[in-house]
Amino acid sequence: MFKVKVTIESNKIMRKSILLLSLLTFISACTTPSTMLKNKRTGQIVECGGTADGSLTGGMIGYSIQKSNDEKCVSRYLKQGFTKVK
């Protein structure tokens, strides 16, 4: 009886661990690379991307949404006189 209880508890812990690992992998897989931009006149530095804010749908669709958001962000700052920092 004791061995059965330990096995059931071990299975619950294993399932929770796998679920947590899967969730972390899913979230990190949806982040896009960040782009740093600097305004030469003011010295202000901004960052576009590097998050998963727009990709809550997940997968390739979510990644595409986030990448599009990042590109719009970069474009907006470039129009304001910022340049990409390498």
MARTORTOR-79772 format. One record per residue (C-alpha): residue number from 1; residue in three letters; x, y, z. Coordinates in nm, 2 decimals. Each point is the difference from the previous one (the first is absolute). Layout:
N
atom k->NUM, r->ALA, east->X, north->Y, up->Z
...
//
This chain:
86
atom k->1, r->MET, east->0.00, north->0.00, up->0.00
atom k->2, r->PHE, east->0.28, north->0.24, up->0.09
atom k->3, r->LYS, east->0.18, north->-0.06, up->-0.34
atom k->4, r->VAL, east->-0.31, north->0.08, up->-0.19
atom k->5, r->LYS, east->-0.05, north->0.34, up->0.18
atom k->6, r->VAL, east->0.37, north->0.09, up->-0.06
atom k->7, r->THR, east->-0.04, north->-0.08, up->-0.37
atom k->8, r->ILE, east->-0.32, north->0.21, up->-0.03
atom k->9, r->GLU, east->0.17, north->0.30, up->0.17
atom k->10, r->SER, east->0.31, north->-0.04, up->-0.23
atom k->11, r->ASN, east->-0.22, north->0.00, up->-0.30
atom k->12, r->LYS, east->-0.17, north->0.32, up->0.11
atom k->13, r->ILE, east->0.33, north->0.17, up->0.05
atom k->14, r->MET, east->0.13, north->-0.12, up->-0.33
atom k->15, r->ARG, east->-0.31, north->0.12, up->-0.18
atom k->16, r->LYS, east->0.03, north->0.35, up->0.16
atom k->17, r->SER, east->0.37, north->0.01, up->-0.09
atom k->18, r->ILE, east->-0.07, north->-0.09, up->-0.36
atom k->19, r->LEU, east->-0.28, north->0.25, up->-0.02
atom k->20, r->LEU, east->0.22, north->0.28, up->0.14
atom k->21, r->LEU, east->0.29, north->-0.08, up->-0.23
atom k->22, r->SER, east->-0.24, north->-0.01, up->-0.30
atom k->23, r->LEU, east->-0.15, north->0.34, up->0.10
atom k->24, r->LEU, east->0.34, north->0.16, up->0.04
atom k->25, r->THR, east->0.12, north->-0.14, up->-0.33
atom k->26, r->PHE, east->-0.32, north->0.12, up->-0.17
atom k->27, r->ILE, east->0.04, north->0.36, up->0.13
atom k->28, r->SER, east->0.37, north->0.03, up->-0.07
atom k->29, r->ALA, east->-0.04, north->-0.14, up->-0.36
atom k->30, r->CYS, east->-0.24, north->0.29, up->-0.08
atom k->31, r->THR, east->0.23, north->0.29, up->0.09
atom k->32, r->THR, east->0.16, north->0.19, up->-0.29
atom k->33, r->PRO, east->0.35, north->0.15, up->-0.01
atom k->34, r->SER, east->0.02, north->0.35, up->0.14
atom k->35, r->THR, east->0.11, north->0.30, up->-0.20
atom k->36, r->MET, east->0.17, north->0.29, up->0.18
atom k->37, r->LEU, east->-0.03, north->0.35, up->-0.15
atom k->38, r->LYS, east->0.16, north->0.33, up->0.11
atom k->39, r->ASN, east->-0.09, north->0.36, up->-0.07
atom k->40, r->LYS, east->0.33, north->0.17, up->-0.08
atom k->41, r->ARG, east->-0.13, north->0.34, up->0.08
atom k->42, r->THR, east->-0.15, north->-0.08, up->0.35
atom k->43, r->GLY, east->0.20, north->-0.31, up->0.08
atom k->44, r->GLN, east->-0.33, north->-0.19, up->0.09
atom k->45, r->ILE, east->0.02, north->-0.37, up->-0.05
atom k->46, r->VAL, east->-0.31, north->-0.22, up->-0.06
atom k->47, r->GLU, east->-0.05, north->-0.37, up->-0.05
atom k->48, r->CYS, east->-0.25, north->-0.16, up->-0.24
atom k->49, r->GLY, east->-0.07, north->-0.38, up->0.02
atom k->50, r->GLY, east->0.14, north->-0.26, up->0.23
atom k->51, r->THR, east->-0.33, north->-0.08, up->0.16
atom k->52, r->ALA, east->-0.30, north->-0.22, up->-0.06
atom k->53, r->ASP, east->-0.27, north->0.27, up->0.06
atom k->54, r->GLY, east->-0.17, north->-0.03, up->-0.33
atom k->55, r->SER, east->0.04, north->-0.37, up->-0.04
atom k->56, r->LEU, east->-0.25, north->-0.14, up->0.26
atom k->57, r->THR, east->-0.15, north->-0.21, up->-0.27
atom k->58, r->GLY, east->0.32, north->-0.19, up->-0.01
atom k->59, r->GLY, east->0.19, north->-0.20, up->-0.27
atom k->60, r->MET, east->0.09, north->0.14, up->-0.34
atom k->61, r->ILE, east->-0.31, north->0.22, up->-0.01
atom k->62, r->GLY, east->0.09, north->0.17, up->0.33
atom k->63, r->TYR, east->0.36, north->0.04, up->-0.11
atom k->64, r->SER, east->-0.11, north->0.16, up->-0.32
atom k->65, r->ILE, east->-0.23, north->0.24, up->0.19
atom k->66, r->GLN, east->0.28, north->0.10, up->0.24
atom k->67, r->LYS, east->0.26, north->0.04, up->-0.28
atom k->68, r->SER, east->-0.24, north->0.23, up->-0.19
atom k->69, r->ASN, east->-0.05, north->0.21, up->0.32
atom k->70, r->ASP, east->0.38, north->0.02, up->0.04
atom k->71, r->GLU, east->0.04, north->0.11, up->-0.36
atom k->72, r->LYS, east->-0.26, north->0.28, up->0.05
atom k->73, r->CYS, east->0.17, north->0.11, up->0.32
atom k->74, r->VAL, east->0.34, north->0.03, up->-0.18
atom k->75, r->SER, east->-0.15, north->0.18, up->-0.30
atom k->76, r->ARG, east->-0.18, north->0.25, up->0.23
atom k->77, r->TYR, east->0.33, north->0.08, up->0.18
atom k->78, r->LEU, east->0.20, north->0.02, up->-0.32
atom k->79, r->LYS, east->-0.24, north->0.26, up->-0.13
atom k->80, r->GLN, east->0.07, north->0.20, up->0.32
atom k->81, r->GLY, east->0.37, north->0.02, up->-0.07
atom k->82, r->PHE, east->0.12, north->-0.31, up->0.19
atom k->83, r->THR, east->0.26, north->-0.23, up->-0.14
atom k->84, r->LYS, east->0.06, north->-0.37, up->0.07
atom k->85, r->VAL, east->0.27, north->-0.08, up->0.25
atom k->86, r->LYS, east->0.22, north->-0.30, up->-0.09
//
